[in-house]
Amino acid sequence: MADELTLAPLPRRLVALVIDWVAAMAIARGFLNYQPFEILGVFLVMSIVLVGTMGGTIGHFLTGIAVRRMGGGLPGPLKAVGRQALLCLVVPGIFTVADGRGFHDALMGTTITRVR
């Protein structure tokens, strides 16, 4: 259990974010008008669905990290909605709390952990 809650390193988290943003851009280009808020909307919906049901996004899985509750276990849909909405505001995502988690994770009681 201790390994499950090991905070994922910042470079992996950033790479995962870039992967997810590129995926959202590709979806917006292929199916929508490729406007900035459409990309953000695709990113939000994609992240909520994947984090809420599987505990991580495409970028998370490719980089070996996942979102978990602080006590362990998947975050679930409600925590995923709150976490991703805060992340889309950007500011909570760039500030951290004392243990290194993003402010958005601290508010929702989640963490991004290393899974491999």
All heavy atoms as an XYZ file, in Angstrom:
861
protein
N       0.820     -1.194      0.000
C       0.000      0.000      0.000
C       0.861      1.253      0.000
O       0.500      2.242     -0.586
C      -0.938     -0.021      1.208
C      -1.856      1.179      1.238
S      -3.194      0.947      0.110
C      -4.516      1.472      1.111
N       2.015      1.221      0.655
C       2.876      2.401      0.714
C       3.333      2.808     -0.678
O       3.392      3.979     -1.001
C       4.070      2.141      1.631
N       3.675      1.807     -1.522
C       4.115      2.126     -2.879
C       2.984      2.734     -3.688
O       3.208      3.572     -4.545
C       4.640      0.879     -3.584
C       5.993      0.447     -3.058
O       6.667      1.247     -2.387
O       6.351     -0.701     -3.332
N       1.754      2.303     -3.410
C       0.605      2.803     -4.164
C       0.441      4.306     -3.974
O      -0.004      4.997     -4.861
C      -0.662      2.087     -3.719
C      -1.874      2.517     -4.507
C      -3.137      1.818     -4.078
O      -3.063      0.868     -3.294
O      -4.203      2.234     -4.536
N       0.825      4.808     -2.811
C       0.631      6.224     -2.537
C       1.917      7.037     -2.657
O       2.005      8.122     -2.132
C      -0.007      6.405     -1.156
C      -1.417      5.837     -1.049
C      -1.962      6.041      0.348
C      -2.339      6.436     -2.070
N       2.919      6.508     -3.356
C       4.132      7.258     -3.616
C       3.821      8.327     -4.663
O       3.364      8.016     -5.759
C       5.254      6.329     -4.138
O       5.482      5.323     -3.160
C       6.521      7.098     -4.406
N       4.052      9.575     -4.308
C       3.743     10.682     -5.207
C       4.505     10.541     -6.518
O       5.717     10.306     -6.519
C       4.106     12.013     -4.536
C       3.722     13.277     -5.284
C       2.210     13.385     -5.419
C       4.263     14.490     -4.563
N       3.784     10.664     -7.623
C       4.404     10.577     -8.944
C       5.315     11.778     -9.153
O       4.975     12.897     -8.776
C       3.333     10.535    -10.019
N       6.478     11.556     -9.764
C       7.396     12.673    -10.007
C       6.807     13.696    -10.979
O       6.042     13.355    -11.887
C       8.638     12.010    -10.595
C       8.325     10.592    -10.816
C       6.993     10.284    -10.233
N       7.168     14.951    -10.769
C       6.650     16.047    -11.584
C       6.872     15.844    -13.085
O       5.946     16.095    -13.862
C       7.244     17.377    -11.120
C       6.727     18.619    -11.836
C       5.217     18.759    -11.675
C       7.443     19.863    -11.335
N       8.050     15.396    -13.536
C       8.205     15.211    -14.992
C       7.173     14.245    -15.580
O       6.637     14.500    -16.664
C       9.627     14.660    -15.137
C      10.348     15.202    -13.945
C       9.334     15.191    -12.834
N       6.882     13.165    -14.893
C       5.863     12.224    -15.397
C       4.489     12.882    -15.441
O       3.723     12.671    -16.382
C       5.773     10.988    -14.500
C       6.858      9.990    -14.729
C       6.543      8.729    -13.964
N       7.673      7.827    -13.987
C       7.561      6.519    -13.987
N       6.380      5.953    -13.937
N       8.632      5.761    -14.011
N       4.168     13.665    -14.427
C       2.873     14.338    -14.396
C       2.753     15.326    -15.548
O       1.701     15.446    -16.173
C       2.663     15.038    -13.054
C       2.512     14.048    -11.907
C       2.196     14.725    -10.610
N       3.407     15.277    -10.012
C       3.443     16.068     -8.958
N       2.333     16.448     -8.369
N       4.577     16.493     -8.472
N       3.839     16.049    -15.835
C       3.810     17.019    -16.939
C       3.699     16.334    -18.293
O       2.944     16.784    -19.163
C       5.051     17.914    -16.883
C       5.115     18.872    -15.700
C       6.452     19.615    -15.696
C       3.958     19.848    -15.716
N       4.434     15.241    -18.478
C       4.348     14.498    -19.739
C       2.930     13.956    -19.925
O       2.364     14.030    -21.018
C       5.400     13.366    -19.794
C       5.150     12.431    -20.964
C       6.807     13.957    -19.883
N       2.338     13.433    -18.855
C       0.968     12.919    -18.933
C      -0.004     14.029    -19.333
O      -0.898     13.819    -20.155
C       0.561     12.301    -17.600
N       0.178     15.209    -18.755
C      -0.687     16.348    -19.086
C      -0.550     16.727    -20.559
O      -1.550     16.983    -21.239
C      -0.348     17.539    -18.192
C      -1.159     18.807    -18.399
C      -2.639     18.554    -18.108
C      -0.631     19.918    -17.516
N       0.657     16.746    -21.072
C       0.883     17.075    -22.487
C       0.218     16.024    -23.380
O      -0.447     16.365    -24.368
C       2.388     17.216    -22.792
C       2.647     17.271    -24.282
C       2.962     18.445    -22.100
N       0.376     14.758    -23.047
C      -0.248     13.685    -23.834
C      -1.764     13.867    -23.859
O      -2.397     13.769    -24.914
C       0.129     12.298    -23.271
C       1.606     12.005    -23.532
C      -0.755     11.194    -23.875
C       2.141     10.793    -22.786
N      -2.347     14.135    -22.698
C      -3.801     14.307    -22.616
C      -4.264     15.536    -23.393
O      -5.304     15.510    -24.053
C      -4.250     14.410    -21.163
C      -4.054     13.099    -20.412
O      -4.045     12.040    -21.074
O      -3.913     13.146    -19.182
N      -3.483     16.612    -23.334
C      -3.863     17.826    -24.055
C      -3.783     17.601    -25.567
O      -4.668     18.034    -26.320
C      -2.983     19.003    -23.627
C      -3.531     20.299    -24.137
C      -3.076     21.018    -25.204
C      -4.664     21.007    -23.634
N      -3.860     22.137    -25.382
C      -4.837     22.147    -24.436
C      -5.542     20.787    -22.589
C      -5.854     23.062    -24.211
C      -6.554     21.697    -22.369
C      -6.699     22.823    -23.175
N      -2.757     16.894    -26.026
C      -2.625     16.593    -27.454
C      -3.783     15.704    -27.911
O      -4.343     15.912    -28.998
C      -1.251     15.949    -27.754
C      -1.197     15.365    -29.154
C      -0.138     16.971    -27.562
N      -4.182     14.752    -27.084
C      -5.328     13.903    -27.420
C      -6.600     14.743    -27.527
O      -7.402     14.557    -28.452
C      -5.501     12.801    -26.377
N      -6.786     15.670    -26.600
C      -7.958     16.550    -26.643
C      -7.930     17.431    -27.893
O      -8.973     17.655    -28.528
C      -8.019     17.412    -25.383
N      -6.754     17.909    -28.258
C      -6.626     18.718    -29.472
C      -6.986     17.895    -30.718
O      -7.673     18.392    -31.614
C      -5.205     19.268    -29.598
C      -4.881     20.349    -28.596
S      -3.141     20.838    -28.604
C      -2.927     21.418    -30.273
N      -6.525     16.656    -30.761
C      -6.807     15.788    -31.910
C      -8.307     15.520    -32.029
O      -8.865     15.562    -33.131
C      -6.036     14.474    -31.785
N      -8.959     15.265    -30.910
C     -10.407     15.031    -30.927
C     -11.147     16.293    -31.366
O     -12.058     16.239    -32.190
C     -10.893     14.548    -29.539
C     -10.343     13.150    -29.260
C     -12.424     14.553    -29.468
C     -10.506     12.701    -27.827
N     -10.742     17.444    -30.831
C     -11.387     18.712    -31.206
C     -11.169     19.028    -32.682
O     -12.069     19.538    -33.351
C     -10.867     19.849    -30.327
N      -9.994     18.728    -33.196
C      -9.725     18.978    -34.614
C     -10.542     18.043    -35.493
O     -11.081     18.432    -36.530
C      -8.248     18.825    -34.942
C      -7.983     19.086    -36.427
C      -6.534     19.100    -36.806
N      -5.780     20.284    -36.522
C      -5.900     21.466    -37.128
N      -6.837     21.651    -38.023
N      -5.118     22.458    -36.845
N     -10.665     16.785    -35.083
C     -11.358     15.797    -35.899
C     -12.873     15.902    -35.865
O     -13.538     15.581    -36.849
N     -13.434     16.346    -34.735
C     -14.883     16.285    -34.585
C     -15.559     17.622    -34.293
O     -16.779     17.717    -34.352
C     -15.253     15.306    -33.462
C     -14.814     13.896    -33.760
C     -13.679     13.380    -33.167
C     -15.522     13.100    -34.642
C     -13.260     12.084    -33.438
C     -15.116     11.807    -34.921
C     -13.982     11.297    -34.318
N     -14.791     18.641    -33.948
C     -15.363     19.937    -33.594
C     -14.718     21.036    -34.434
O     -14.083     20.751    -35.438
C     -15.179     20.194    -32.092
C     -15.791     19.131    -31.164
C     -15.336     19.338    -29.735
C     -17.299     19.157    -31.254
N     -14.846     22.275    -33.992
C     -14.296     23.406    -34.743
C     -12.892     23.813    -34.312
O     -12.376     24.816    -34.762
C     -15.226     24.614    -34.619
C     -16.550     24.359    -35.286
O     -16.615     23.745    -36.350
N     -17.621     24.793    -34.655
N     -12.294     23.055    -33.385
C     -10.920     23.271    -32.940
C     -10.732     24.652    -32.308
O      -9.746     25.333    -32.512
C      -9.945     23.068    -34.106
C      -8.511     22.847    -33.687
C      -8.156     21.756    -32.918
C      -7.525     23.741    -34.058
C      -6.843     21.556    -32.543
C      -6.206     23.550    -33.682
C      -5.869     22.449    -32.924
O      -4.564     22.247    -32.544
N     -11.705     25.063    -31.524
C     -11.616     26.324    -30.780
C     -11.045     26.032    -29.389
O     -11.208     24.929    -28.867
C     -13.002     26.963    -30.663
C     -13.641     27.299    -31.986
C     -12.820     28.310    -32.770
O     -12.371     29.306    -32.227
N     -12.613     28.036    -34.046
N     -10.380     27.020    -28.774
C      -9.740     26.783    -27.466
C     -10.677     26.218    -26.400
O     -10.298     25.289    -25.675
C      -9.222     28.164    -27.067
C      -8.986     28.862    -28.360
C     -10.065     28.363    -29.278
N     -11.893     26.731    -26.294
C     -12.805     26.217    -25.266
C     -13.341     24.833    -25.623
O     -13.718     24.067    -24.742
C     -13.943     27.202    -24.986
C     -13.509     28.330    -24.094
C     -13.377     29.613    -24.590
C     -13.194     28.099    -22.757
C     -12.959     30.653    -23.779
C     -12.773     29.123    -21.936
C     -12.654     30.415    -22.441
N     -13.362     24.496    -26.899
C     -13.738     23.142    -27.288
C     -12.657     22.153    -26.878
O     -12.961     21.065    -26.384
C     -13.984     23.061    -28.794
C     -15.214     23.817    -29.233
C     -15.386     23.850    -30.733
O     -14.413     23.595    -31.474
O     -16.509     24.142    -31.166
N     -11.409     22.542    -27.065
C     -10.295     21.692    -26.637
C     -10.354     21.493    -25.126
O     -10.224     20.372    -24.630
C      -8.939     22.300    -27.059
C      -8.853     22.400    -28.584
C      -7.777     21.475    -26.497
C      -7.697     23.243    -29.085
N     -10.562     22.581    -24.390
C     -10.668     22.499    -22.935
C     -11.846     21.619    -22.523
O     -11.732     20.801    -21.602
C     -10.809     23.894    -22.333
C     -10.836     23.977    -20.808
C      -9.526     23.482    -20.214
C     -11.118     25.404    -20.372
N     -12.967     21.745    -23.211
C     -14.136     20.920    -22.916
C     -13.881     19.443    -23.157
O     -14.273     18.591    -22.360
N     -13.223     19.138    -24.277
C     -12.875     17.740    -24.576
C     -11.931     17.212    -23.500
O     -12.113     16.099    -22.988
C     -12.239     17.611    -25.978
C     -11.633     16.230    -26.178
C     -13.265     17.915    -27.061
N     -10.932     18.015    -23.132
C      -9.986     17.620    -22.080
C     -10.729     17.344    -20.776
O     -10.487     16.331    -20.112
C      -8.940     18.725    -21.885
C      -8.004     18.477    -20.741
C      -6.922     17.636    -20.888
C      -8.217     19.090    -19.522
C      -6.058     17.398    -19.834
C      -7.356     18.866    -18.461
C      -6.272     18.017    -18.610
N     -11.660     18.220    -20.420
C     -12.417     18.078    -19.181
C     -13.256     16.805    -19.184
O     -13.185     15.998    -18.259
C     -13.304     19.303    -18.953
C     -14.193     19.283    -17.715
C     -13.350     19.286    -16.458
C     -15.128     20.485    -17.731
N     -14.039     16.604    -20.225
C     -14.912     15.428    -20.298
C     -14.095     14.144    -20.343
O     -14.383     13.175    -19.615
C     -15.861     15.522    -21.511
C     -16.610     14.209    -21.742
C     -16.846     16.670    -21.327
N     -13.068     14.114    -21.175
C     -12.215     12.941    -21.292
C     -11.581     12.605    -19.933
O     -11.588     11.449    -19.501
C     -11.125     13.219    -22.340
C     -10.133     12.105    -22.547
S      -8.914     12.502    -23.833
C      -7.988     13.819    -23.057
N     -11.082     13.613    -19.249
C     -10.429     13.403    -17.962
C     -11.409     12.946    -16.893
O     -11.105     12.044    -16.109
C      -9.738     14.687    -17.501
O      -8.739     15.068    -18.407
N     -12.581     13.556    -16.842
C     -13.582     13.162    -15.842
C     -13.988     11.702    -16.035
O     -14.020     10.923    -15.075
C     -14.819     14.079    -15.901
C     -14.478     15.456    -15.336
C     -15.989     13.462    -15.140
C     -15.572     16.494    -15.540
N     -14.277     11.335    -17.255
C     -14.720      9.961    -17.526
C     -13.613      8.964    -17.185
O     -13.852      7.972    -16.480
C     -15.176      9.805    -18.997
C     -15.381      8.350    -19.354
C     -16.439     10.608    -19.238
N     -12.398      9.218    -17.647
C     -11.319      8.252    -17.439
C     -10.834      8.212    -15.989
O     -10.620      7.129    -15.441
C     -10.154      8.548    -18.393
C     -10.476      8.330    -19.874
C      -9.314      8.774    -20.745
C     -10.820      6.877    -20.143
N     -10.672      9.361    -15.354
C     -10.234      9.376    -13.953
C     -11.336      8.807    -13.061
O     -11.067      8.033    -12.136
C      -9.834     10.802    -13.501
C      -9.642     10.866    -11.998
C      -8.552     11.232    -14.204
N     -12.571      9.162    -13.343
C     -13.685      8.700    -12.517
C     -13.946      7.215    -12.603
O     -14.408      6.605    -11.648
N     -13.665      6.614    -13.748
C     -13.979      5.192    -13.930
C     -12.760      4.272    -13.854
O     -12.868      3.154    -13.389
C     -14.682      4.951    -15.280
O     -13.815      5.385    -16.334
C     -16.006      5.665    -15.348
N     -11.604      4.768    -14.309
C     -10.420      3.909    -14.382
C      -9.259      4.402    -13.518
O      -8.240      3.735    -13.418
C      -9.988      3.776    -15.841
C     -11.058      3.102    -16.664
S     -10.799      3.059    -18.453
C      -9.112      2.706    -18.664
N      -9.400      5.587    -12.944
C      -8.340      6.097    -12.079
C      -7.202      6.790    -12.801
O      -6.173      7.087    -12.199
N      -7.364      7.068    -14.064
C      -6.309      7.772    -14.787
C      -6.681      8.025    -16.225
O      -7.591      7.401    -16.772
N      -5.967      8.967    -16.819
C      -6.189      9.332    -18.214
C      -5.248      8.537    -19.112
O      -4.413      7.762    -18.630
C      -5.917     10.826    -18.413
O      -4.542     11.081    -18.107
C      -6.818     11.687    -17.536
N      -5.344      8.757    -20.390
C      -4.447      8.106    -21.347
C      -2.998      8.452    -21.006
O      -2.131      7.581    -20.964
C      -4.793      8.535    -22.788
C      -6.189      8.056    -23.157
C      -3.762      8.024    -23.777
C      -6.782      8.718    -24.391
N      -2.742      9.726    -20.755
C      -1.391     10.163    -20.392
C      -0.908      9.535    -19.106
O       0.262      9.156    -18.991
N      -1.793      9.405    -18.131
C      -1.419      8.756    -16.868
C      -0.988      7.321    -17.123
O       0.038      6.872    -16.616
C      -2.588      8.763    -15.885
C      -2.934     10.103    -15.356
N      -4.201     10.415    -14.922
C      -2.204     11.225    -15.185
C      -4.225     11.672    -14.503
N      -3.025     12.177    -14.669
N      -1.783      6.580    -17.879
C      -1.472      5.176    -18.130
C      -0.165      5.017    -18.897
O       0.625      4.127    -18.601
C      -2.620      4.485    -18.860
C      -3.852      4.355    -18.018
C      -5.045      4.897    -18.454
C      -3.826      3.725    -16.781
C      -6.193      4.802    -17.676
C      -4.961      3.618    -16.000
C      -6.147      4.161    -16.441
N       0.073      5.888    -19.871
C       1.301      5.791    -20.661
C       2.551      6.135    -19.857
O       3.642      5.658    -20.173
C       1.205      6.686    -21.902
C       0.201      6.239    -22.970
C       0.126      7.264    -24.088
C       0.576      4.862    -23.518
N       2.406      6.951    -18.828
C       3.563      7.346    -18.018
C       3.660      6.579    -16.703
O       4.556      6.850    -15.898
C       3.541      8.860    -17.731
O       2.319      9.197    -17.057
C       3.682      9.665    -19.010
N       2.760      5.642    -16.465
C       2.847      4.804    -15.274
C       2.396      5.464    -13.989
O       2.903      5.142    -12.910
N       1.434      6.382    -14.089
C       0.911      7.041    -12.898
C      -0.608      6.896    -12.876
O      -1.211      6.497    -13.874
C       1.328      8.534    -12.827
C       0.793      9.335    -14.010
C       2.847      8.647    -12.743
C       1.137     10.823    -13.989
N      -1.212      7.198    -11.737
C      -2.669      7.084    -11.614
C      -3.162      8.011    -10.512
O      -2.398      8.418     -9.642
C      -3.066      5.644    -11.306
N      -4.443      8.330    -10.550
C      -5.078      9.146     -9.515
C      -5.722      8.205     -8.511
O      -6.453      7.288     -8.893
C      -6.142     10.094    -10.116
C      -6.805     10.909     -9.031
C      -5.515     10.992    -11.167
N      -5.438      8.431     -7.232
C      -5.997      7.622     -6.155
C      -6.479      8.516     -5.027
O      -5.993      9.636     -4.855
C      -4.956      6.653     -5.593
C      -4.450      5.631     -6.585
C      -5.533      4.609     -6.929
N      -5.044      3.571     -7.799
C      -5.298      3.498     -9.101
N      -6.009      4.420     -9.688
N      -4.818      2.510     -9.820
N      -7.425      8.011     -4.248
C      -7.811      8.687     -3.010
C      -6.622      8.592     -2.055
O      -5.816      7.682     -2.157
C      -9.016      7.996     -2.372
C     -10.295      8.157     -3.134
C     -11.399      7.356     -2.422
N     -12.623      7.413     -3.175
C     -13.654      8.177     -2.847
N     -13.616      8.921     -1.773
N     -14.735      8.200     -3.598
N      -6.563      9.494     -1.114
C      -5.455      9.471     -0.153
C      -5.426      8.169      0.643
O      -4.372      7.693      1.000
C      -5.523     10.676      0.786
C      -5.104     11.964      0.127
S      -3.426     11.904     -0.535
C      -2.476     11.763      0.965
N      -6.550      7.572      0.899
C      -6.591      6.300      1.620
C      -6.429      5.097      0.711
O      -6.496      3.967      1.154
N      -6.218      5.320     -0.573
C      -6.133      4.243     -1.556
C      -7.458      4.097     -2.283
O      -8.487      4.587     -1.831
N      -7.459      3.456     -3.378
C      -8.677      3.233     -4.161
C      -8.904      4.296     -5.215
O      -8.288      5.363     -5.209
N      -9.776      3.982     -6.144
C     -10.100      4.897     -7.237
C     -10.828      6.126     -6.708
O     -11.564      6.038     -5.731
C     -10.967      4.184     -8.278
C     -10.321      3.002     -8.997
C     -11.317      2.358     -9.940
C      -9.076      3.424     -9.738
N     -10.663      7.265     -7.373
C     -11.298      8.488     -6.888
C     -12.811      8.501     -7.036
O     -13.508      9.130     -6.249
C     -10.658      9.593     -7.724
C     -10.117      8.904     -8.919
C      -9.801      7.499     -8.515
N     -13.337      7.836     -8.042
C     -14.778      7.849     -8.272
C     -15.219      9.092     -9.025
O     -14.471     10.055     -9.166
N     -16.455      9.096     -9.517
C     -16.929     10.175    -10.378
C     -16.976     11.552     -9.725
O     -16.609     12.534    -10.353
C     -18.330      9.732    -10.790
C     -18.446      8.299    -10.436
C     -17.410      7.992     -9.417
N     -17.439     11.649     -8.492
C     -17.575     12.974     -7.875
C     -16.224     13.635     -7.626
O     -16.049     14.826     -7.900
C     -18.374     12.878     -6.571
C     -19.843     12.514     -6.748
C     -20.532     12.394     -5.394
C     -20.554     13.512     -7.636
N     -15.274     12.896     -7.128
C     -13.938     13.452     -6.917
C     -13.287     13.792     -8.260
O     -12.564     14.764     -8.381
C     -13.068     12.492     -6.111
C     -13.494     12.430     -4.654
C     -12.363     11.975     -3.787
C     -12.774     11.890     -2.349
N     -12.787     13.149     -1.668
N     -13.560     12.975     -9.277
C     -13.009     13.238    -10.605
C     -13.554     14.551    -11.167
O     -12.801     15.348    -11.731
C     -13.321     12.083    -11.556
N     -14.847     14.788    -10.994
C     -15.443     16.040    -11.482
C     -14.800     17.234    -10.789
O     -14.366     18.193    -11.441
C     -16.979     16.049    -11.261
C     -17.553     17.438    -11.482
C     -17.655     15.058    -12.192
N     -14.730     17.196     -9.465
C     -14.138     18.308     -8.720
C     -12.685     18.527     -9.055
O     -12.232     19.648     -9.287
N     -11.924     17.440     -9.115
C     -10.490     17.519     -9.393
C     -10.228     18.103    -10.778
O      -9.416     18.995    -10.944
C      -9.894     16.115     -9.281
C      -8.422     16.066     -9.459
C      -7.917     14.621     -9.428
N      -6.488     14.639     -9.571
C      -5.871     14.773    -10.738
N      -6.554     14.878    -11.851
N      -4.551     14.807    -10.791
N     -10.927     17.599    -11.773
C     -10.681     18.053    -13.140
C     -11.194     19.463    -13.366
O     -10.578     20.226    -14.098
C     -11.283     17.072    -14.144
C     -10.681     15.681    -14.097
C      -9.169     15.643    -14.135
O      -8.533     15.043    -13.276
N      -8.574     16.277    -15.102
N     -12.303     19.822    -12.746
C     -12.793     21.204    -12.868
C     -11.779     22.177    -12.276
O     -11.485     23.218    -12.870
C     -14.144     21.349    -12.181
N     -11.230     21.847    -11.121
C     -10.192     22.695    -10.518
C      -8.944     22.745    -11.396
O      -8.335     23.803    -11.552
C      -9.835     22.185     -9.119
C     -10.886     22.425     -8.041
C     -10.569     21.607     -6.797
C     -10.970     23.905     -7.701
N      -8.567     21.612    -11.974
C      -7.390     21.577    -12.839
C      -7.590     22.465    -14.069
O      -6.664     23.151    -14.503
C      -7.084     20.145    -13.270
C      -5.821     19.927    -14.081
C      -4.596     20.373    -13.300
C      -5.688     18.477    -14.487
N      -8.799     22.501    -14.614
C      -9.076     23.338    -15.786
C      -9.017     24.829    -15.460
O      -8.856     25.647    -16.362
C     -10.423     22.971    -16.398
S     -10.363     21.436    -17.330
N      -9.129     25.173    -14.196
C      -8.956     26.574    -13.788
C      -7.483     26.977    -13.772
O      -7.159     28.143    -13.583
C      -9.565     26.804    -12.402
C     -11.079     26.666    -12.312
C     -11.522     26.797    -10.855
C     -11.773     27.709    -13.175
N      -6.582     26.031    -13.942
C      -5.138     26.155    -14.020
C      -4.492     26.531    -12.684
O      -3.602     25.845    -12.227
C      -4.675     27.139    -15.127
C      -3.171     27.275    -15.145
C      -5.191     26.707    -16.484
N      -4.923     27.591    -12.040
C      -4.250     28.085    -10.830
C      -4.130     27.006     -9.749
O      -3.041     26.805     -9.213
C      -4.933     29.365    -10.299
C      -4.339     29.797     -8.975
C      -4.797     30.482    -11.330
N      -5.207     26.259     -9.402
C      -5.032     25.231     -8.378
C      -4.030     24.145     -8.781
O      -3.410     23.525     -7.926
C      -6.434     24.634     -8.220
C      -7.349     25.694     -8.694
C      -6.601     26.405     -9.792
N      -3.869     23.940    -10.065
C      -2.944     22.916    -10.548
C      -1.479     23.310    -10.475
O      -0.600     22.447    -10.445
N      -1.183     24.613    -10.433
C       0.227     25.023    -10.416
C       0.755     25.267     -9.013
O       1.961     25.365     -8.821
C       0.478     26.260    -11.307
C      -0.328     27.456    -10.839
C       0.200     25.941    -12.752
C      -0.013     28.741    -11.580
N      -0.133     25.343     -8.035
C       0.309     25.509     -6.658
C       0.269     24.164     -5.954
O      -0.597     23.339     -6.223
C      -0.580     26.515     -5.915
C      -0.385     27.915     -6.394
C      -1.342     28.540     -7.179
C       0.781     28.612     -6.092
C      -1.155     29.830     -7.641
C       0.977     29.901     -6.554
C       0.012     30.512     -7.332
N       1.213     23.952     -5.050
C       1.276     22.700     -4.322
C       1.130     22.932     -2.826
O       1.329     24.037     -2.340
C       2.612     21.974     -4.587
O       3.687     22.807     -4.159
C       2.780     21.630     -6.052
N       0.790     21.871     -2.143
C       0.728     21.895     -0.681
C       2.029     21.279     -0.158
O       2.862     20.826     -0.933
C      -0.522     21.151     -0.152
C      -1.783     21.882     -0.568
C      -0.563     19.719     -0.612
N       2.192     21.247      1.160
C       3.454     20.831      1.784
C       3.934     19.446      1.348
O       5.137     19.222      1.220
C       3.321     20.883      3.300
N       3.019     18.524      1.079
C       3.449     17.164      0.712
C       3.734     17.011     -0.788
O       4.036     15.927     -1.253
C       2.434     16.126      1.184
C       1.068     16.253      0.519
O       0.903     17.102     -0.383
O       0.156     15.504      0.912
N       3.653     18.094     -1.565
C       3.993     18.057     -2.983
C       2.816     17.840     -3.917
O       2.977     17.915     -5.132
N       1.641     17.561     -3.377
C       0.466     17.390     -4.235
C      -0.014     18.738     -4.731
O       0.167     19.753     -4.078
C      -0.688     16.734     -3.460
C      -0.427     15.311     -3.080
C      -1.601     14.679     -2.348
N      -1.853     15.392     -1.104
C      -3.060     15.587     -0.593
N      -4.133     15.153     -1.206
N      -3.215     16.220      0.556
N      -0.647     18.732     -5.890
C      -1.256     19.953     -6.397
C      -2.405     20.371     -5.492
O      -3.036     19.535     -4.833
N      -2.685     21.665     -5.467
C      -3.750     22.195     -4.626
C      -5.095     21.545     -4.970
O      -5.913     21.277     -4.099
C      -3.805     23.718     -4.778
C      -4.611     24.413     -3.742
C      -4.207     24.420     -2.414
C      -5.779     25.067     -4.087
C      -4.964     25.068     -1.446
C      -6.538     25.718     -3.133
C      -6.128     25.718     -1.802
N      -5.306     21.276     -6.267
C      -6.555     20.636     -6.690
C      -6.680     19.230     -6.094
O      -7.760     18.820     -5.689
C      -6.666     20.614     -8.219
C      -5.607     19.821     -8.904
N      -4.269     20.122     -8.832
C      -5.690     18.718     -9.673
C      -3.569     19.247     -9.529
N      -4.413     18.378    -10.044
N      -5.569     18.501     -6.018
C      -5.591     17.179     -5.400
C      -5.822     17.282     -3.896
O      -6.569     16.499     -3.319
C      -4.283     16.423     -5.672
C      -4.271     15.725     -7.017
O      -5.324     15.174     -7.402
O      -3.229     15.722     -7.680
N      -5.176     18.233     -3.262
C      -5.345     18.409     -1.815
C      -6.799     18.728     -1.471
O      -7.349     18.189     -0.511
C      -4.409     19.504     -1.305
N      -7.434     19.588     -2.262
C      -8.828     19.945     -2.009
C      -9.764     18.751     -2.166
O     -10.768     18.640     -1.464
C      -9.279     21.070     -2.937
C      -8.761     22.463     -2.607
C      -9.123     23.441     -3.713
C      -9.309     22.947     -1.275
N      -9.447     17.855     -3.081
C     -10.329     16.724     -3.351
C      -9.928     15.450     -2.609
O     -10.593     14.430     -2.728
C     -10.368     16.440     -4.861
C     -10.931     17.585     -5.692
S     -12.490     18.274     -5.085
C     -13.551     16.879     -5.108
N      -8.829     15.485     -1.860
C      -8.409     14.297     -1.112
C      -7.856     13.208     -1.999
O      -7.994     12.024     -1.718
N      -7.218     13.617     -3.104
C      -6.632     12.657     -4.039
C      -5.140     12.934     -4.184
O      -4.630     13.925     -3.697
C      -7.308     12.755     -5.435
O      -7.158     14.099     -5.927
C      -8.765     12.384     -5.365
N      -4.476     12.045     -4.874
C      -3.067     12.202     -5.185
C      -2.766     11.490     -6.499
O      -3.489     10.584     -6.882
C      -2.170     11.660     -4.044
O      -0.810     11.961     -4.322
C      -2.341     10.162     -3.868
N      -1.712     11.921     -7.154
C      -1.250     11.198     -8.352
C      -0.084     10.334     -7.903
O       0.926     10.843     -7.415
C      -0.818     12.157     -9.470
C      -2.004     12.975     -9.950
C      -0.222     11.372    -10.623
C      -1.721     13.816    -11.161
N      -0.271      9.038     -8.043
C       0.724      8.102     -7.553
C       1.420      7.384     -8.696
O       0.897      7.281     -9.812
C       0.069      7.045     -6.642
O      -0.851      6.276     -7.419
C      -0.650      7.675     -5.481
N       2.571      6.901     -8.372
C       3.324      6.088     -9.313
C       2.821      4.653     -9.204
O       2.747      4.098     -8.114
C       4.788      6.173     -8.929
C       5.700      5.816     -9.999
C       7.112      6.107     -9.563
N       7.941      5.411    -10.512
C       9.214      5.582    -10.646
N       9.835      6.401     -9.849
N       9.878      4.924    -11.543
N       2.446      4.057    -10.319
C       1.963      2.669    -10.292
C       2.915      1.689    -10.965
O       2.780      0.496    -10.819
C       0.545      2.539    -10.905
C      -0.477      3.224    -10.021
C       0.485      3.073    -12.311
N       3.876      2.191    -11.687
C       4.947      1.340    -12.237
C       6.160      2.185    -12.520
O       6.169      3.354    -12.545
C       4.510      0.571    -13.475
C       4.106      1.412    -14.647
C       3.785      0.544    -15.846
N       3.033      1.318    -16.791
C       3.600      2.133    -17.698
N       4.890      2.233    -17.800
N       2.842      2.819    -18.527
